[in-house]
Amino acid sequence: MSEMPDEYRTILVITAHPDDMEFGCGGSVAKWCAEGRDVYLVVSTNGDKGSSDRTMTSERLAKIRAAEQAEACKVLGIKAFTILNYPDGFIAETIEFQADIVRAIRTYRPDVVICQDPVRRLSVFAQHRDHRVAGSVALDSVFPAARDHLYFPEQIAEGLEPHKTAEAWVMGVEHPDVYVDITDYIDRKIAALRCHVSQVGSGEGLEERVRQNAATLGETPGFAYAEAFKRLKYRR
């Protein structure tokens, strides 16, 4: 499988940090937006730790990263984004965090949720605790929490009805089974990543690295450039 089914018109991306979406699925998001689908983003943390500048403060960095995320979303065509503002490095599988993710799912009512791999593996991205926690809570929220009215009934009282998501696509997995052809959108992925100046700096070597990674993922399906996911299907 290499394409998002036509009937899926609303997609919610849930990540740990600003720039996680761009690295993990920026090309796919650009493609889905260009196809006229509504793509939303929820970022779990404010990214307030990711700096080697000893003069930087967490408060200032959080503001910088929010502005960078806004610019990247414009590049990709994201309809709306939210930063939940949990501190970078310290999200946990709490009821509060899950309630926030369930609220987002019930608000945006996605056909597909895109999230990060909750499994610890010996790779840089899988080793980041925030990535794993965000992925785990996202999947727990898709099924069964957002689906069942007895989870977070205060949201139901507010008018947020339960929602059954059709599928979750997990990015950054070891054994993907979905490949998206991003050949026509690799430039937009790179442009969105360049918005995150606090993280990529001048961007030296960025384009080469992104193209190489996407080319490697494209080898299996035969695409020049690809992004890859593990597909989980739910009953609706």
Beta strands, then each sheet from edge to edge (+ up, - down):
strand 1: 10-15
strand 2: 38-45
strand 3: 80-86
strand 4: 112-116
strand 5: 167-171
strand 6: 178-181
strand 7: 226-233
sheet 1: 3+ 2+ 1+ 4+ 5+ 7- 6+
end
